[in-house]
Amino acid sequence: MRSFAPLLSIKSLLMNGTEILGYAAGAITSLTFLPQVVKTWKERSAKDVSLLMFIIAAVNEVMWIGYGTLRSDWVIIATNAVVLIMSLTMIFLKLRFNK
Amino acid sequence: MRSFAPLLSIKSLLMNGTEILGYAAGAITSLTFLPQVVKTWKERSAKDVSLLMFIIAAVNEVMWIGYGTLRSDWVIIATNAVVLIMSLTMIFLKLRFNK
């Protein structure tokens, strides 16, 4: 019943807003590489795409998944698992269509 | 003096390790787009690069900076500010060298 106190309500609303913004940002992060995967798959050309970028991203996602596991933070684990799959897909596509 | 208790020491070491992993992961995240910026700048060609990917990334960084601001988390703010600058640079390079 504490949440009926006006100040706590505002604080609670603001915290919920922050959490929602965090989840929304995480959801969009997980989709960032998707347009590149689709474009490269369609055009079968990846000459201009940086292989190093996706290798760094893949290693980095493994680090984030480790961090998420140590903190038992499933949002971080899930978000970075999706980005890891996208990064590995792009590494595969880059090696296949590097012309 | 509590940290001299063996179990708390191990817990504290593990927490420090987790924090260090988080900072290291954040530092690498901020550099992810750098190889693509350098490659595109050198080769003056960005035909195969997805514009949509970097537009999504830029909007997403603004969301993360908002989230970091609301949580007063300077690691999130700084990391995403660097990635925002890289994303805007890639949008500029893509529009300039889209051939």
N, CA and C atoms of all chains as a GROMACS GRO file, in nm:
protein
  594
    1MET      N    1   0.083  -0.121   0.000
    1MET     CA    2   0.000   0.000   0.000
    1MET      C    3   0.086   0.126   0.000
    2ARG      N    4   0.214   0.108   0.022
    2ARG     CA    5   0.304   0.222   0.027
    2ARG      C    6   0.300   0.304  -0.102
    3SER      N    7   0.273   0.235  -0.214
    3SER     CA    8   0.281   0.303  -0.343
    3SER      C    9   0.173   0.409  -0.360
    4PHE      N   10   0.078   0.417  -0.264
    4PHE     CA   11  -0.023   0.523  -0.275
    4PHE      C   12   0.030   0.659  -0.232
    5ALA      N   13   0.142   0.660  -0.159
    5ALA     CA   14   0.204   0.788  -0.124
    5ALA      C   15   0.252   0.855  -0.253
    6PRO      N   16   0.208   0.980  -0.277
    6PRO     CA   17   0.235   1.043  -0.407
    6PRO      C   18   0.381   1.040  -0.449
    7LEU      N   19   0.474   1.074  -0.358
    7LEU     CA   20   0.615   1.080  -0.396
    7LEU      C   21   0.669   0.943  -0.437
    8LEU      N   22   0.629   0.840  -0.362
    8LEU     CA   23   0.675   0.706  -0.396
    8LEU      C   24   0.617   0.660  -0.529
    9SER      N   25   0.493   0.703  -0.557
    9SER     CA   26   0.431   0.669  -0.685
    9SER      C   27   0.512   0.726  -0.801
   10ILE      N   28   0.549   0.853  -0.788
   10ILE     CA   29   0.626   0.917  -0.895
   10ILE      C   30   0.760   0.846  -0.913
   11LYS      N   31   0.825   0.817  -0.798
   11LYS     CA   32   0.954   0.749  -0.804
   11LYS      C   33   0.938   0.610  -0.869
   12SER      N   34   0.830   0.542  -0.830
   12SER     CA   35   0.806   0.409  -0.883
   12SER      C   36   0.776   0.415  -1.034
   13LEU      N   37   0.699   0.515  -1.075
   13LEU     CA   38   0.670   0.533  -1.218
   13LEU      C   39   0.797   0.558  -1.296
   14LEU      N   40   0.884   0.646  -1.239
   14LEU     CA   41   1.010   0.680  -1.306
   14LEU      C   42   1.098   0.557  -1.317
   15MET      N   43   1.100   0.474  -1.210
   15MET     CA   44   1.181   0.353  -1.214
   15MET      C   45   1.127   0.255  -1.317
   16ASN      N   46   0.994   0.244  -1.323
   16ASN     CA   47   0.936   0.156  -1.424
   16ASN      C   48   0.970   0.205  -1.564
   17GLY      N   49   0.962   0.338  -1.583
   17GLY     CA   50   0.996   0.397  -1.713
   17GLY      C   51   1.140   0.366  -1.750
   18THR      N   52   1.230   0.378  -1.654
   18THR     CA   53   1.372   0.349  -1.678
   18THR      C   54   1.390   0.204  -1.717
   19GLU      N   55   1.322   0.114  -1.644
   19GLU     CA   56   1.333  -0.029  -1.676
   19GLU      C   57   1.280  -0.059  -1.815
   20ILE      N   58   1.165   0.001  -1.848
   20ILE     CA   59   1.106  -0.022  -1.980
   20ILE      C   60   1.201   0.028  -2.089
   21LEU      N   61   1.261   0.147  -2.066
   21LEU     CA   62   1.357   0.201  -2.162
   21LEU      C   63   1.476   0.106  -2.177
   22GLY      N   64   1.523   0.050  -2.067
   22GLY     CA   65   1.634  -0.046  -2.071
   22GLY      C   66   1.600  -0.171  -2.150
   23TYR      N   67   1.481  -0.227  -2.125
   23TYR     CA   68   1.440  -0.347  -2.198
   23TYR      C   69   1.423  -0.316  -2.347
   24ALA      N   70   1.363  -0.198  -2.378
   24ALA     CA   71   1.344  -0.160  -2.518
   24ALA      C   72   1.479  -0.142  -2.587
   25ALA      N   73   1.572  -0.075  -2.518
   25ALA     CA   74   1.705  -0.054  -2.575
   25ALA      C   75   1.774  -0.189  -2.599
   26GLY      N   76   1.760  -0.281  -2.503
   26GLY     CA   77   1.820  -0.414  -2.518
   26GLY      C   78   1.761  -0.491  -2.635
   27ALA      N   79   1.628  -0.480  -2.650
   27ALA     CA   80   1.561  -0.551  -2.761
   27ALA      C   81   1.611  -0.499  -2.895
   28ILE      N   82   1.626  -0.366  -2.906
   28ILE     CA   83   1.673  -0.307  -3.032
   28ILE      C   84   1.820  -0.342  -3.056
   29THR      N   85   1.900  -0.342  -2.950
   29THR     CA   86   2.041  -0.382  -2.963
   29THR      C   87   2.052  -0.520  -3.026
   30SER      N   88   1.966  -0.612  -2.980
   30SER     CA   89   1.976  -0.750  -3.030
   30SER      C   90   1.944  -0.758  -3.179
   31LEU      N   91   1.877  -0.656  -3.233
   31LEU     CA   92   1.839  -0.658  -3.375
   31LEU      C   93   1.932  -0.574  -3.464
   32THR      N   94   2.032  -0.507  -3.403
   32THR     CA   95   2.115  -0.412  -3.477
   32THR      C   96   2.179  -0.473  -3.602
   33PHE      N   97   2.234  -0.595  -3.589
   33PHE     CA   98   2.308  -0.655  -3.701
   33PHE      C   99   2.216  -0.719  -3.806
   34LEU      N  100   2.087  -0.732  -3.774
   34LEU     CA  101   1.996  -0.803  -3.866
   34LEU      C  102   1.991  -0.742  -4.007
   35PRO      N  103   1.979  -0.607  -4.021
   35PRO     CA  104   1.975  -0.550  -4.157
   35PRO      C  105   2.101  -0.582  -4.238
   36GLN      N  106   2.217  -0.590  -4.171
   36GLN     CA  107   2.341  -0.623  -4.242
   36GLN      C  108   2.339  -0.769  -4.287
   37VAL      N  109   2.291  -0.859  -4.200
   37VAL     CA  110   2.281  -1.001  -4.236
   37VAL      C  111   2.189  -1.017  -4.358
   38VAL      N  112   2.072  -0.952  -4.354
   38VAL     CA  113   1.975  -0.963  -4.463
   38VAL      C  114   2.033  -0.908  -4.593
   39LYS      N  115   2.094  -0.788  -4.585
   39LYS     CA  116   2.151  -0.724  -4.704
   39LYS      C  117   2.261  -0.811  -4.768
   40THR      N  118   2.352  -0.863  -4.683
   40THR     CA  119   2.463  -0.942  -4.735
   40THR      C  120   2.411  -1.074  -4.795
   41TRP      N  121   2.312  -1.135  -4.729
   41TRP     CA  122   2.254  -1.259  -4.780
   41TRP      C  123   2.188  -1.238  -4.916
   42LYS      N  124   2.115  -1.126  -4.928
   42LYS     CA  125   2.045  -1.095  -5.054
   42LYS      C  126   2.141  -1.062  -5.167
   43GLU      N  127   2.241  -0.978  -5.137
   43GLU     CA  128   2.329  -0.925  -5.242
   43GLU      C  129   2.451  -1.013  -5.267
   44ARG      N  130   2.474  -1.109  -5.178
   44ARG     CA  131   2.587  -1.201  -5.193
   44ARG      C  132   2.717  -1.127  -5.219
   45SER      N  133   2.734  -1.015  -5.148
   45SER     CA  134   2.857  -0.937  -5.159
   45SER      C  135   2.887  -0.874  -5.024
   46ALA      N  136   3.012  -0.893  -4.978
   46ALA     CA  137   3.047  -0.839  -4.846
   46ALA      C  138   3.186  -0.776  -4.848
   47LYS      N  139   3.229  -0.736  -4.968
   47LYS     CA  140   3.363  -0.680  -4.984
   47LYS      C  141   3.388  -0.561  -4.891
   48ASP      N  142   3.287  -0.471  -4.880
   48ASP     CA  143   3.306  -0.347  -4.803
   48ASP      C  144   3.284  -0.365  -4.652
   49VAL      N  145   3.240  -0.485  -4.614
   49VAL     CA  146   3.210  -0.510  -4.472
   49VAL      C  147   3.338  -0.549  -4.398
   50SER      N  148   3.359  -0.494  -4.279
   50SER     CA  149   3.478  -0.524  -4.200
   50SER      C  150   3.464  -0.657  -4.125
   51LEU      N  151   3.552  -0.754  -4.160
   51LEU     CA  152   3.554  -0.882  -4.088
   51LEU      C  153   3.592  -0.861  -3.942
   52LEU      N  154   3.692  -0.772  -3.920
   52LEU     CA  155   3.742  -0.747  -3.785
   52LEU      C  156   3.631  -0.698  -3.693
   53MET      N  157   3.541  -0.612  -3.748
   53MET     CA  158   3.430  -0.562  -3.666
   53MET      C  159   3.348  -0.677  -3.608
   54PHE      N  160   3.316  -0.776  -3.690
   54PHE     CA  161   3.230  -0.885  -3.643
   54PHE      C  162   3.306  -0.985  -3.556
   55ILE      N  163   3.440  -0.997  -3.578
   55ILE     CA  164   3.520  -1.082  -3.488
   55ILE      C  165   3.524  -1.016  -3.349
   56ILE      N  166   3.550  -0.884  -3.346
   56ILE     CA  167   3.550  -0.812  -3.217
   56ILE      C  168   3.413  -0.826  -3.151
   57ALA      N  169   3.307  -0.808  -3.230
   57ALA     CA  170   3.171  -0.818  -3.175
   57ALA      C  171   3.146  -0.956  -3.115
   58ALA      N  172   3.188  -1.063  -3.186
   58ALA     CA  173   3.162  -1.199  -3.139
   58ALA      C  174   3.236  -1.226  -3.007
   59VAL      N  175   3.366  -1.188  -3.001
   59VAL     CA  176   3.442  -1.206  -2.877
   59VAL      C  177   3.377  -1.126  -2.765
   60ASN      N  178   3.336  -1.003  -2.798
   60ASN     CA  179   3.274  -0.914  -2.700
   60ASN      C  180   3.142  -0.972  -2.647
   61GLU      N  181   3.063  -1.034  -2.735
   61GLU     CA  182   2.936  -1.095  -2.690
   61GLU      C  183   2.962  -1.208  -2.592
   62VAL      N  184   3.068  -1.288  -2.617
   62VAL     CA  185   3.103  -1.396  -2.524
   62VAL      C  186   3.136  -1.336  -2.387
   63MET      N  187   3.209  -1.222  -2.387
   63MET     CA  188   3.241  -1.154  -2.260
   63MET      C  189   3.112  -1.109  -2.189
   64TRP      N  190   3.021  -1.047  -2.266
   64TRP     CA  191   2.894  -1.001  -2.208
   64TRP      C  192   2.811  -1.117  -2.154
   65ILE      N  193   2.811  -1.231  -2.226
   65ILE     CA  194   2.735  -1.348  -2.178
   65ILE      C  195   2.797  -1.399  -2.048
   66GLY      N  196   2.932  -1.396  -2.039
   66GLY     CA  197   3.000  -1.432  -1.914
   66GLY      C  198   2.961  -1.338  -1.801
   67TYR      N  199   2.960  -1.208  -1.832
   67TYR     CA  200   2.922  -1.108  -1.733
   67TYR      C  201   2.777  -1.128  -1.688
   68GLY      N  202   2.688  -1.150  -1.785
   68GLY     CA  203   2.547  -1.173  -1.754
   68GLY      C  204   2.527  -1.298  -1.670
   69THR      N  205   2.606  -1.402  -1.700
   69THR     CA  206   2.598  -1.527  -1.623
   69THR      C  207   2.642  -1.504  -1.479
   70LEU      N  208   2.755  -1.434  -1.461
   70LEU     CA  209   2.806  -1.406  -1.325
   70LEU      C  210   2.707  -1.321  -1.246
   71ARG      N  211   2.632  -1.232  -1.315
   71ARG     CA  212   2.535  -1.147  -1.247
   71ARG      C  213   2.394  -1.204  -1.250
   72SER      N  214   2.380  -1.324  -1.308
   72SER     CA  215   2.248  -1.388  -1.324
   72SER      C  216   2.148  -1.292  -1.388
   73ASP      N  217   2.195  -1.219  -1.491
   73ASP     CA  218   2.110  -1.120  -1.559
   73ASP      C  219   2.068  -1.176  -1.695
   74TRP      N  220   1.943  -1.228  -1.699
   74TRP     CA  221   1.898  -1.297  -1.819
   74TRP      C  222   1.875  -1.205  -1.937
   75VAL      N  223   1.848  -1.077  -1.910
   75VAL     CA  224   1.831  -0.981  -2.021
   75VAL      C  225   1.964  -0.966  -2.094
   76ILE      N  226   2.074  -0.951  -2.018
   76ILE     CA  227   2.206  -0.937  -2.080
   76ILE      C  228   2.244  -1.066  -2.152
   77ILE      N  229   2.218  -1.182  -2.091
   77ILE     CA  230   2.252  -1.310  -2.154
   77ILE      C  231   2.176  -1.326  -2.287
   78ALA      N  232   2.043  -1.304  -2.282
   78ALA     CA  233   1.960  -1.327  -2.401
   78ALA      C  234   1.995  -1.229  -2.513
   79THR      N  235   2.006  -1.098  -2.479
   79THR     CA  236   2.039  -0.996  -2.579
   79THR      C  237   2.169  -1.032  -2.650
   80ASN      N  238   2.272  -1.066  -2.571
   80ASN     CA  239   2.403  -1.089  -2.630
   80ASN      C  240   2.412  -1.224  -2.700
   81ALA      N  241   2.329  -1.320  -2.661
   81ALA     CA  242   2.326  -1.447  -2.733
   81ALA      C  243   2.274  -1.424  -2.875
   82VAL      N  244   2.170  -1.339  -2.888
   82VAL     CA  245   2.117  -1.308  -3.022
   82VAL      C  246   2.223  -1.237  -3.106
   83VAL      N  247   2.290  -1.137  -3.047
   83VAL     CA  248   2.393  -1.063  -3.121
   83VAL      C  249   2.510  -1.154  -3.157
   84LEU      N  250   2.544  -1.249  -3.069
   84LEU     CA  251   2.651  -1.345  -3.099
   84LEU      C  252   2.616  -1.428  -3.222
   85ILE      N  253   2.491  -1.476  -3.228
   85ILE     CA  254   2.448  -1.556  -3.344
   85ILE      C  255   2.457  -1.472  -3.472
   86MET      N  256   2.412  -1.345  -3.464
   86MET     CA  257   2.419  -1.255  -3.581
   86MET      C  258   2.564  -1.231  -3.622
   87SER      N  259   2.653  -1.211  -3.524
   87SER     CA  260   2.794  -1.184  -3.554
   87SER      C  261   2.858  -1.305  -3.622
   88LEU      N  262   2.831  -1.425  -3.568
   88LEU     CA  263   2.888  -1.546  -3.628
   88LEU      C  264   2.833  -1.566  -3.769
   89THR      N  265   2.704  -1.534  -3.789
   89THR     CA  266   2.645  -1.542  -3.923
   89THR      C  267   2.716  -1.448  -4.019
   90MET      N  268   2.744  -1.324  -3.972
   90MET     CA  269   2.812  -1.226  -4.058
   90MET      C  270   2.956  -1.269  -4.089
   91ILE      N  271   3.025  -1.331  -3.992
   91ILE     CA  272   3.160  -1.381  -4.018
   91ILE      C  273   3.155  -1.488  -4.127
   92PHE      N  274   3.057  -1.578  -4.117
   92PHE     CA  275   3.038  -1.681  -4.219
   92PHE      C  276   3.008  -1.618  -4.356
   93LEU      N  277   2.916  -1.521  -4.360
   93LEU     CA  278   2.877  -1.458  -4.487
   93LEU      C  279   2.994  -1.378  -4.546
   94LYS      N  280   3.069  -1.310  -4.459
   94LYS     CA  281   3.184  -1.233  -4.506
   94LYS      C  282   3.286  -1.326  -4.573
   95LEU      N  283   3.315  -1.439  -4.508
   95LEU     CA  284   3.413  -1.532  -4.564
   95LEU      C  285   3.361  -1.595  -4.694
   96ARG      N  286   3.230  -1.610  -4.703
   96ARG     CA  287   3.171  -1.672  -4.823
   96ARG      C  288   3.157  -1.575  -4.940
   97PHE      N  289   3.121  -1.450  -4.909
   97PHE     CA  290   3.091  -1.353  -5.016
   97PHE      C  291   3.190  -1.237  -5.017
   98ASN      N  292   3.318  -1.265  -4.989
   98ASN     CA  293   3.416  -1.157  -4.980
   98ASN      C  294   3.472  -1.121  -5.117
   99LYS      N  295   3.386  -1.073  -5.205
   99LYS     CA  296   3.433  -1.036  -5.339
   99LYS      C  297   3.356  -0.916  -5.388
  100MET      N  298   3.703  -0.456   0.820
  100MET     CA  299   3.778  -0.575   0.862
  100MET      C  300   3.701  -0.701   0.825
  101ARG      N  301   3.576  -0.683   0.785
  101ARG     CA  302   3.494  -0.799   0.752
  101ARG      C  303   3.554  -0.880   0.638
  102SER      N  304   3.626  -0.812   0.550
  102SER     CA  305   3.677  -0.879   0.431
  102SER      C  306   3.783  -0.983   0.463
  103PHE      N  307   3.828  -0.990   0.590
  103PHE     CA  308   3.926  -1.092   0.625
  103PHE      C  309   3.861  -1.229   0.642
  104ALA      N  310   3.731  -1.231   0.658
  104ALA     CA  311   3.662  -1.360   0.664
  104ALA      C  312   3.676  -1.428   0.528
  105PRO      N  313   3.729  -1.552   0.525
  105PRO     CA  314   3.762  -1.616   0.398
  105PRO      C  315   3.648  -1.615   0.296
  106LEU      N  316   3.526  -1.650   0.339
  106LEU     CA  317   3.415  -1.659   0.244
  106LEU      C  318   3.383  -1.524   0.184
  107LEU      N  319   3.387  -1.419   0.264
  107LEU     CA  320   3.358  -1.286   0.213
  107LEU      C  321   3.467  -1.241   0.116
  108SER      N  322   3.591  -1.282   0.145
  108SER     CA  323   3.702  -1.248   0.055
  108SER      C  324   3.678  -1.307  -0.084
  109ILE      N  325   3.641  -1.434  -0.086
  109ILE     CA  326   3.617  -1.500  -0.215
  109ILE      C  327   3.502  -1.432  -0.288
  110LYS      N  328   3.396  -1.399  -0.213
  110LYS     CA  329   3.281  -1.332  -0.273
  110LYS      C  330   3.322  -1.196  -0.328
  111SER      N  331   3.405  -1.126  -0.250
  111SER     CA  332   3.448  -0.994  -0.292
  111SER      C  333   3.538  -1.001  -0.416
  112LEU      N  334   3.626  -1.103  -0.420
  112LEU     CA  335   3.711  -1.123  -0.538
  112LEU      C  336   3.627  -1.151  -0.661
  113LEU      N  337   3.526  -1.237  -0.643
  113LEU     CA  338   3.439  -1.274  -0.755
  113LEU      C  339   3.362  -1.151  -0.804
  114MET      N  340   3.317  -1.068  -0.710
  114MET     CA  341   3.245  -0.947  -0.750
  114MET      C  342   3.336  -0.851  -0.824
  115ASN      N  343   3.462  -0.838  -0.776
  115ASN     CA  344   3.557  -0.752  -0.848
  115ASN      C  345   3.584  -0.806  -0.988
  116GLY      N  346   3.598  -0.939  -0.999
  116GLY     CA  347   3.619  -1.000  -1.128
  116GLY      C  348   3.504  -0.972  -1.223
  117THR      N  349   3.382  -0.981  -1.171
  117THR     CA  350   3.264  -0.954  -1.252
  117THR      C  351   3.264  -0.809  -1.300
  118GLU      N  352   3.297  -0.717  -1.207
  118GLU     CA  353   3.301  -0.575  -1.244
  118GLU      C  354   3.407  -0.548  -1.351
  119ILE      N  355   3.525  -0.610  -1.332
  119ILE     CA  356   3.634  -0.590  -1.428
  119ILE      C  357   3.592  -0.643  -1.565
  120LEU      N  358   3.527  -0.762  -1.565
  120LEU     CA  359   3.478  -0.819  -1.691
  120LEU      C  360   3.377  -0.725  -1.757
  121GLY      N  361   3.288  -0.666  -1.676
  121GLY     CA  362   3.189  -0.572  -1.728
  121GLY      C  363   3.253  -0.448  -1.791
  122TYR      N  364   3.352  -0.391  -1.721
  122TYR     CA  365   3.420  -0.274  -1.774
  122TYR      C  366   3.496  -0.307  -1.902
  123ALA      N  367   3.564  -0.425  -1.902
  123ALA     CA  368   3.639  -0.467  -2.020
  123ALA      C  369   3.544  -0.488  -2.139
  124ALA      N  370   3.430  -0.554  -2.112
  124ALA     CA  371   3.332  -0.577  -2.218
  124ALA      C  372   3.280  -0.443  -2.272
  125GLY      N  373   3.254  -0.347  -2.182
  125GLY     CA  374   3.206  -0.215  -2.223
  125GLY      C  375   3.308  -0.141  -2.307
  126ALA      N  376   3.436  -0.152  -2.267
  126ALA     CA  377   3.542  -0.084  -2.342
  126ALA      C  378   3.552  -0.140  -2.484
  127ILE      N  379   3.542  -0.273  -2.496
  127ILE     CA  380   3.551  -0.336  -2.628
  127ILE      C  381   3.427  -0.301  -2.711
  128THR      N  382   3.309  -0.299  -2.647
  128THR     CA  383   3.186  -0.261  -2.719
  128THR      C  384   3.203  -0.124  -2.784
  129SER      N  385   3.264  -0.030  -2.710
  129SER     CA  386   3.276   0.106  -2.763
  129SER      C  387   3.366   0.112  -2.886
  130LEU      N  388   3.449   0.009  -2.905
  130LEU     CA  389   3.542   0.007  -3.019
  130LEU      C  390   3.494  -0.081  -3.134
  131THR      N  391   3.377  -0.147  -3.118
  131THR     CA  392   3.331  -0.245  -3.219
  131THR      C  393   3.324  -0.187  -3.360
  132PHE      N  394   3.271  -0.064  -3.373
  132PHE     CA  395   3.250  -0.008  -3.508
  132PHE      C  396   3.376   0.055  -3.568
  133LEU      N  397   3.482   0.069  -3.486
  133LEU     CA  398   3.602   0.137  -3.534
  133LEU      C  399   3.664   0.072  -3.659
  134PRO      N  400   3.681  -0.063  -3.664
  134PRO     CA  401   3.740  -0.123  -3.784
  134PRO      C  402   3.660  -0.093  -3.911
  135GLN      N  403   3.525  -0.084  -3.897
  135GLN     CA  404   3.442  -0.054  -4.014
  135GLN      C  405   3.463   0.092  -4.058
  136VAL      N  406   3.471   0.183  -3.962
  136VAL     CA  407   3.496   0.324  -3.994
  136VAL      C  408   3.630   0.338  -4.067
  137VAL      N  409   3.735   0.273  -4.014
  137VAL     CA  410   3.869   0.283  -4.074
  137VAL      C  411   3.869   0.223  -4.214
  138LYS      N  412   3.808   0.105  -4.228
  138LYS     CA  413   3.804   0.036  -4.358
  138LYS      C  414   3.732   0.121  -4.463
  139THR      N  415   3.615   0.174  -4.427
  139THR     CA  416   3.536   0.252  -4.522
  139THR      C  417   3.609   0.381  -4.559
  140TRP      N  418   3.672   0.443  -4.459
  140TRP     CA  419   3.745   0.568  -4.484
  140TRP      C  420   3.861   0.542  -4.582
  141LYS      N  421   3.934   0.431  -4.561
  141LYS     CA  422   4.049   0.397  -4.646
  141LYS      C  423   4.007   0.362  -4.787
  142GLU      N  424   3.902   0.277  -4.799
  142GLU     CA  425   3.867   0.220  -4.929
  142GLU      C  426   3.766   0.306  -5.004
  143ARG      N  427   3.708   0.405  -4.935
  143ARG     CA  428   3.611   0.495  -4.997
  143ARG      C  429   3.502   0.420  -5.071
  144SER      N  430   3.459   0.309  -5.012
  144SER     CA  431   3.352   0.230  -5.070
  144SER      C  432   3.267   0.172  -4.957
  145ALA      N  433   3.136   0.191  -4.966
  145ALA     CA  434   3.048   0.141  -4.860
  145ALA      C  435   2.922   0.076  -4.916
  146LYS      N  436   2.932   0.032  -5.044
  146LYS     CA  437   2.816  -0.025  -5.112
  146LYS      C  438   2.754  -0.141  -5.033
  147ASP      N  439   2.840  -0.229  -4.980
  147ASP     CA  440   2.791  -0.351  -4.914
  147ASP      C  441   2.748  -0.329  -4.769
  148VAL      N  442   2.774  -0.207  -4.717
  148VAL     CA  443   2.743  -0.178  -4.577
  148VAL      C  444   2.596  -0.138  -4.563
  149SER      N  445   2.529  -0.190  -4.460
  149SER     CA  446   2.387  -0.159  -4.439
  149SER      C  447   2.371  -0.024  -4.369
  150LEU      N  448   2.305   0.071  -4.439
  150LEU     CA  449   2.275   0.202  -4.378
  150LEU      C  450   2.180   0.184  -4.260
  151LEU      N  451   2.080   0.096  -4.280
  151LEU     CA  452   1.978   0.073  -4.176
  151LEU      C  453   2.041   0.026  -4.045
  152MET      N  454   2.145  -0.059  -4.055
  152MET     CA  455   2.212  -0.107  -3.934
  152MET      C  456   2.262   0.011  -3.851
  153PHE      N  457   2.326   0.108  -3.916
  153PHE     CA  458   2.385   0.218  -3.840
  153PHE      C  459   2.281   0.320  -3.795
  154ILE      N  460   2.168   0.331  -3.869
  154ILE     CA  461   2.058   0.418  -3.823
  154ILE      C  462   1.997   0.356  -3.696
  155ILE      N  463   1.970   0.223  -3.700
  155ILE     CA  464   1.918   0.155  -3.581
  155ILE      C  465   2.015   0.171  -3.464
  156ALA      N  466   2.146   0.152  -3.493
  156ALA     CA  467   2.247   0.164  -3.387
  156ALA      C  468   2.246   0.304  -3.326
  157ALA      N  469   2.238   0.408  -3.411
  157ALA     CA  470   2.241   0.547  -3.361
  157ALA      C  471   2.120   0.575  -3.271
  158VAL      N  472   2.000   0.537  -3.318
  158VAL     CA  473   1.879   0.558  -3.238
  158VAL      C  474   1.892   0.481  -3.106
  159ASN      N  475   1.942   0.357  -3.116
  159ASN     CA  476   1.958   0.271  -2.999
  159ASN      C  477   2.056   0.331  -2.898
  160GLU      N  478   2.166   0.392  -2.948
  160GLU     CA  479   2.263   0.454  -2.856
  160GLU      C  480   2.198   0.569  -2.780
  161VAL      N  481   2.113   0.647  -2.849
  161VAL     CA  482   2.044   0.758  -2.781
  161VAL      C  483   1.956   0.701  -2.668
  162MET      N  484   1.889   0.588  -2.696
  162MET     CA  485   1.808   0.523  -2.591
  162MET      C  486   1.896   0.480  -2.473
  163TRP      N  487   2.011   0.418  -2.503
  163TRP     CA  488   2.102   0.373  -2.396
  163TRP      C  489   2.157   0.491  -2.316
  164ILE      N  490   2.186   0.603  -2.386
  164ILE     CA  491   2.236   0.721  -2.314
  164ILE      C  492   2.126   0.775  -2.222
  165GLY      N  493   2.001   0.771  -2.270
  165GLY     CA  494   1.888   0.811  -2.185
  165GLY      C  495   1.876   0.720  -2.063
  166TYR      N  496   1.889   0.590  -2.087
  166TYR     CA  497   1.882   0.491  -1.979
  166TYR      C  498   1.996   0.513  -1.879
  167GLY      N  499   2.118   0.534  -1.931
  167GLY     CA  500   2.233   0.560  -1.845
  167GLY      C  501   2.216   0.687  -1.763
  168THR      N  502   2.157   0.790  -1.825
  168THR     CA  503   2.133   0.916  -1.756
  168THR      C  504   2.034   0.896  -1.642
  169LEU      N  505   1.923   0.826  -1.671
  169LEU     CA  506   1.822   0.801  -1.568
  169LEU      C  507   1.878   0.717  -1.453
  170ARG      N  508   1.974   0.629  -1.482
  170ARG     CA  509   2.034   0.546  -1.378
  170ARG      C  510   2.164   0.603  -1.324
  171SER      N  511   2.202   0.722  -1.376
  171SER     CA  512   2.330   0.787  -1.337
  171SER      C  513   2.446   0.690  -1.352
  172ASP      N  514   2.445   0.613  -1.462
  172ASP     CA  515   2.549   0.514  -1.486
  172ASP      C  516   2.643   0.567  -1.595
  173TRP      N  517   2.760   0.619  -1.550
  173TRP     CA  518   2.851   0.686  -1.643
  173TRP      C  519   2.920   0.590  -1.738
  174VAL      N  520   2.933   0.463  -1.698
  174VAL     CA  521   2.992   0.364  -1.789
  174VAL      C  522   2.902   0.346  -1.911
  175ILE      N  523   2.771   0.333  -1.885
  175ILE     CA  524   2.675   0.318  -1.995
  175ILE      C  525   2.672   0.444  -2.081
  176ILE      N  526   2.671   0.561  -2.017
  176ILE     CA  527   2.667   0.687  -2.093
  176ILE      C  528   2.791   0.701  -2.181
  177ALA      N  529   2.910   0.680  -2.124
  177ALA     CA  530   3.035   0.700  -2.198
  177ALA      C  531   3.049   0.599  -2.312
  178THR      N  532   3.024   0.469  -2.281
  178THR     CA  533   3.034   0.365  -2.384
  178THR      C  534   2.946   0.398  -2.503
  179ASN      N  535   2.819   0.433  -2.473
  179ASN     CA  536   2.725   0.454  -2.582
  179ASN      C  537   2.745   0.586  -2.653
  180ALA      N  538   2.805   0.684  -2.586
  180ALA     CA  539   2.838   0.810  -2.654
  180ALA      C  540   2.944   0.784  -2.761
  181VAL      N  541   3.044   0.699  -2.729
  181VAL     CA  542   3.147   0.664  -2.827
  181VAL      C  543   3.085   0.590  -2.946
  182VAL      N  544   2.999   0.492  -2.917
  182VAL     CA  545   2.936   0.415  -3.024
  182VAL      C  546   2.844   0.504  -3.109
  183LEU      N  547   2.777   0.602  -3.044
  183LEU     CA  548   2.692   0.696  -3.118
  183LEU      C  549   2.775   0.776  -3.218
  184ILE      N  550   2.892   0.825  -3.174
  184ILE     CA  551   2.980   0.901  -3.264
  184ILE      C  552   3.024   0.813  -3.381
  185MET      N  553   3.060   0.688  -3.353
  185MET     CA  554   3.101   0.594  -3.459
  185MET      C  555   2.986   0.569  -3.556
  186SER      N  556   2.865   0.550  -3.502
  186SER     CA  557   2.748   0.522  -3.587
  186SER      C  558   2.718   0.641  -3.678
  187LEU      N  559   2.721   0.762  -3.623
  187LEU     CA  560   2.695   0.882  -3.703
  187LEU      C  561   2.803   0.898  -3.810
  188THR      N  562   2.928   0.865  -3.774
  188THR     CA  563   3.038   0.871  -3.872
  188THR      C  564   3.013   0.772  -3.986
  189MET      N  565   2.966   0.650  -3.951
  189MET     CA  566   2.939   0.550  -4.055
  189MET      C  567   2.821   0.591  -4.143
  190ILE      N  568   2.720   0.656  -4.085
  190ILE     CA  569   2.607   0.704  -4.166
  190ILE      C  570   2.658   0.807  -4.267
  191PHE      N  571   2.744   0.899  -4.221
  191PHE     CA  572   2.803   0.999  -4.308
  191PHE      C  573   2.886   0.933  -4.420
  192LEU      N  574   2.970   0.836  -4.382
  192LEU     CA  575   3.058   0.770  -4.480
  192LEU      C  576   2.976   0.688  -4.580
  193LYS      N  577   2.871   0.623  -4.530
  193LYS     CA  578   2.784   0.542  -4.618
  193LYS      C  579   2.719   0.633  -4.724
  194LEU      N  580   2.668   0.749  -4.679
  194LEU     CA  581   2.601   0.839  -4.772
  194LEU      C  582   2.703   0.898  -4.872
  195ARG      N  583   2.826   0.915  -4.828
  195ARG     CA  584   2.928   0.975  -4.914
  195ARG      C  585   2.989   0.874  -5.012
  196PHE      N  586   3.009   0.749  -4.964
  196PHE     CA  587   3.081   0.650  -5.047
  196PHE      C  588   2.990   0.533  -5.086
  197ASN      N  589   2.864   0.560  -5.115
  197ASN     CA  590   2.769   0.452  -5.144
  197ASN      C  591   2.774   0.410  -5.291
  198LYS      N  592   2.888   0.362  -5.332
  198LYS     CA  593   2.901   0.321  -5.470
  198LYS      C  594   2.995   0.201  -5.482
   0.00000   0.00000   0.00000
